[in-house]
């Protein structure tokens, strides 16, 4: 009799004896599951694995489809591999770089002889991708000594993977193969190309946009959203990194090994200070700005940015006065509820808009007001005892997630406001085919800050993160293009700096915690970075807001 093992399936809460060595896909069929849009991956003892993963011990298994964040990542990762394969089949000299998520798709640069590919090339690649999908070709997973993997990718001219693997220090490397083409992705893939049911590929700006299904409605593609200002910020950083020759983690690790870590820190900090000074100069030049509104998603560094901007405004002869929108929360009984019946504190209408606008108008009319404060009590904002009256050259600096929403201050003339969108737009790639989502960068910042300043464990921060992202999608990102200026708070070196600080925090999340799978994913890409000391990070750095040591008071 064949040896078996016991599998507990969380999808239907049943347990079965399964033959030893069965793959996750075998297990899925053995349980007669019928997930809509099929399984993409699975949690095995709360760790994400691909469906080809073999089982040799008793496990808890939960299958994930495209409507989950992990399942969508697997789908998009598979689609990208198919694109790389199709492009290489048609144009062996093509250089593909997966840059960032923009306009609700994956923005990709594609160069031939150093030039951007044409619209006709894109149509041919899309057609070839569909042929590969229709052929339902399998993906194969291989594990070989790292020196052999380095030699293989070196022979193929894939220097970004060579540098990443050379600096990683692992004895063995796992890579994937599609129809004879090897590649490396730091997450799972679908079992075969035929499981891709929907995609599109279009010419987009200087490159391509790989369009993916909508997570909530997978039979439809994500709507393309026009985001020219956001794309410009990304492209500006891409061009700088390409010029410096530090566009991937492998490049970064090599530069640090050669003794250039401090140079990279100084350059990155200088570029941010230069950008902040330019924004301050633009505000001063306009001459009629009375209110600066700073908005952005969680852990973007809004507070430190506001303080550094204020320093530059003071240098220009203006008197900035900070006001936090968080102090204008309405009483709890007036805060709207979300679809789960919980208080929706991310909503614009969680603020006491009537009172806020009254105070803003009073200030702009030269009247004195008493500023409110908010201590998370049921009664909402309370008097603070602080009085304020605008003087000559005073400019209000307001920071809060709703700063770009046109319904925040509808009565204040647009010419009297200056709106700034700030986010940590991570642009350094693991390698040419693996990018780091900005939301991961922000999550790591928040985990570090929550642990250090709020005594909040990583698992709690991770557990709340999906609701934070949902609030941002609803209340922040739709208005980002309203900004007069955009600022990228991500620093090229920051993940190498916070790595050693955050790994012990992440290690406190155990295999029994549902958040363990996310911890494994975060740790996996953090470990690619060679550690860098924080002693050269200036006290005014935005990164200090999260790891401590800032010269600013918060």
URMOMO-V714120 format. One record per residue. N is the residue number from 1. SS is DSSP state (2 for helix, 1 for strand, 0 for the rest). PSI is psi in whole degrees, -180 to 180 (NA if undefined). Layout:
n	ss	psi
N	SS	PSI
N	SS	PSI
//
This chain:
n	ss	psi
1	0	134
2	0	141
3	0	142
4	1	169
5	1	162
6	1	129
7	1	126
8	1	121
9	1	119
10	0	-20
11	0	-41
12	0	6
13	0	37
14	1	161
15	1	138
16	1	154
17	1	125
18	1	140
19	1	138
20	0	136
21	0	0
22	0	146
23	1	167
24	2	-34
25	2	-38
26	2	-43
27	2	-42
28	2	-47
29	2	-34
30	2	-31
31	0	1
32	0	41
33	0	155
34	0	64
35	0	135
36	0	134
37	0	15
38	0	166
39	0	145
40	0	-36
41	1	-174
42	1	150
43	1	124
44	1	110
45	0	45
46	0	29
47	1	130
48	1	131
49	1	156
50	0	163
51	0	-14
52	0	2
53	0	125
54	1	148
55	0	131
56	0	0
57	0	160
58	0	136
59	1	157
60	1	132
61	1	136
62	1	119
63	1	142
64	1	137
65	0	-170
66	0	-16
67	0	-6
68	0	156
69	2	-43
70	2	-43
71	2	-40
72	2	-38
73	2	-41
74	2	-43
75	2	-50
76	2	-38
77	2	-43
78	2	-43
79	2	-39
80	2	-40
81	2	-42
82	2	-41
83	2	-46
84	2	-41
85	2	-45
86	2	-43
87	2	-42
88	2	-35
89	2	-40
90	2	-39
91	0	88
92	0	-23
93	0	3
94	0	144
95	1	114
96	1	132
97	1	121
98	1	110
99	1	-58
100	1	163
101	1	117
102	1	145
103	0	34
104	0	33
105	1	177
106	1	115
107	1	130
108	1	133
109	1	141
110	1	114
111	1	141
112	1	122
113	0	37
114	0	4
115	1	150
116	1	140
117	0	158
118	0	169
119	2	-39
120	2	-36
121	2	-40
122	2	-42
123	2	-40
124	2	-41
125	2	-43
126	2	-43
127	2	-41
128	2	-37
129	2	-44
130	2	-37
131	2	-42
132	2	-40
133	2	-45
134	2	-29
135	0	-11
136	0	55
137	0	140
138	1	154
139	1	139
140	1	145
141	1	129
142	1	148
143	1	121
144	1	163
145	1	141
146	2	-35
147	2	-32
148	2	-37
149	2	-41
150	2	-44
151	2	-41
152	2	-49
153	2	-30
154	2	-42
155	2	-28
156	0	-3
157	0	17
158	0	79
159	2	-31
160	2	-38
161	2	-36
162	2	-48
163	2	-37
164	2	-47
165	2	-35
166	2	-34
167	2	-9
168	2	-38
169	0	11
170	0	145
171	0	-39
172	1	151
173	1	137
174	1	132
175	1	166
176	1	157
177	1	136
178	1	112
179	0	46
180	0	-6
181	1	120
182	1	149
183	1	171
184	0	126
185	0	141
186	0	28
187	0	179
188	0	160
189	0	163
190	0	158
191	0	-34
192	1	163
193	2	-27
194	2	-12
195	2	-5
196	0	117
197	0	-14
198	0	135
199	0	171
200	1	156
201	1	123
202	1	153
203	1	135
204	1	114
205	0	-126
206	0	-7
207	1	-133
208	1	160
209	1	118
210	1	112
211	1	139
212	0	164
213	1	156
214	0	131
215	0	-40
216	0	-32
217	0	77
218	0	-11
219	0	-5
220	0	147
221	1	155
222	0	139
223	0	133
224	0	131
225	0	131
226	0	115
227	0	60
228	2	-36
229	2	-42
230	2	-45
231	2	-39
232	2	-39
233	2	-44
234	2	-50
235	2	-35
236	2	-44
237	2	-40
238	2	-46
239	2	-40
240	2	-47
241	2	-41
242	2	-38
243	2	-41
244	2	-15
245	0	26
246	0	73
247	0	-13
248	1	166
249	2	-38
250	2	-42
251	2	-44
252	2	-48
253	2	-40
254	2	-42
255	2	-41
256	2	-40
257	2	-32
258	0	4
259	0	20
260	0	15
261	2	-46
262	2	-38
263	2	-43
264	2	-39
265	2	-48
266	2	-40
267	2	-47
268	2	-43
269	2	-40
270	2	-40
271	2	-40
272	2	-44
273	2	-38
274	2	-41
275	2	-42
276	2	-42
277	2	-39
278	2	-39
279	2	-43
280	2	-40
281	2	-40
282	2	-42
283	2	-45
284	2	-41
285	2	-36
286	2	-37
287	0	-22
288	0	13
289	0	125
290	0	-24
291	1	125
292	1	129
293	1	120
294	1	119
295	1	156
296	0	167
297	0	174
298	0	140
299	0	34
300	0	-14
301	0	28
302	2	-41
303	2	-49
304	2	-39
305	2	-45
306	2	-39
307	2	-40
308	2	-36
309	2	-40
310	2	-38
311	2	-44
312	2	-35
313	2	-40
314	2	-40
315	2	-23
316	0	4
317	0	10
318	0	158
319	1	96
320	1	140
321	1	119
322	1	138
323	1	126
324	1	129
325	2	-21
326	2	-21
327	2	1
328	2	22
329	1	140
330	0	165
331	0	150
332	2	-36
333	2	-6
334	2	-1
335	0	128
336	0	161
337	1	152
338	0	-173
339	0	-16
340	0	4
341	0	7
342	0	156
343	1	128
344	0	82
345	0	-9
346	0	-13
347	0	144
348	2	-35
349	2	8
350	2	-13
351	1	152
352	0	81
353	2	-38
354	2	-47
355	2	-42
356	2	-50
357	2	-34
358	2	-45
359	2	-39
360	2	-46
361	2	-38
362	2	-44
363	2	-46
364	2	-21
365	0	6
366	0	9
367	0	159
368	0	141
369	1	164
370	1	119
371	1	146
372	1	169
373	1	157
374	0	125
375	0	29
376	0	31
377	0	160
378	0	-23
379	0	-5
380	0	-152
381	0	150
382	1	159
383	1	139
384	1	-16
385	1	-9
386	1	126
387	1	149
388	1	134
389	0	130
390	0	137
391	0	178
392	0	139
393	0	6
394	1	143
395	1	130
396	1	131
397	1	103
398	1	128
399	1	130
400	0	162
401	0	-18
402	0	14
403	0	-26
404	0	-3
405	0	122
406	0	-18
407	0	0
408	0	-52
409	0	68
410	0	-21
411	0	-9
412	0	124
413	0	140
414	2	-34
415	2	-14
416	2	3
417	1	156
418	1	119
419	1	134
420	1	128
421	1	130
422	1	136
423	1	158
424	0	90
425	0	86
426	0	126
427	0	-10
428	0	132
429	1	152
430	0	-52
431	1	-174
432	0	-23
433	0	7
434	1	109
435	0	163
436	0	115
437	0	135
438	2	-32
439	2	-30
440	2	-40
441	2	-46
442	2	-37
443	2	-43
444	2	-41
445	2	-45
446	2	-40
447	2	-45
448	2	-46
449	2	-44
450	2	-39
451	2	-43
452	2	-42
453	2	-17
454	2	5
455	0	39
456	0	122
457	0	156
458	2	-39
459	2	-32
460	2	-42
461	2	-44
462	2	-39
463	2	-36
464	2	-16
465	2	-43
466	2	-38
467	2	-32
468	2	-46
469	2	-40
470	2	-41
471	2	-38
472	2	-42
473	2	-31
474	2	-38
475	2	-10
476	0	-60
477	2	-33
478	2	-17
479	2	5
480	2	-31
481	2	-5
482	2	-9
483	0	145
484	0	-24
485	1	148
486	1	145
487	1	130
488	1	112
489	0	-5
490	0	141
491	0	134
492	0	-34
493	0	-6
494	2	-37
495	2	-30
496	2	-27
497	2	-47
498	2	-10
499	2	-56
500	2	-20
501	2	-32
502	2	-25
503	2	-43
504	2	-30
505	2	-43
506	2	-33
507	0	-15
508	0	-13
509	0	125
510	0	168
511	0	-24
512	0	-15
513	0	136
514	0	-25
515	0	-2
516	2	-38
517	2	-37
518	2	-37
519	2	-44
520	2	-43
521	2	-45
522	2	-44
523	2	-34
524	2	-45
525	2	-25
526	2	-37
527	0	-14
528	0	-23
529	0	134
530	0	136
531	0	145
532	0	138
533	0	148
534	0	5
535	0	-22
536	0	2
537	0	123
538	0	154
539	0	-13
540	0	0
541	0	144
542	0	-29
543	0	-26
544	2	-25
545	2	-28
546	2	-31
547	2	-5
548	0	169
549	0	15
550	0	150
551	0	-7
552	0	153
553	0	138
554	0	NA
//
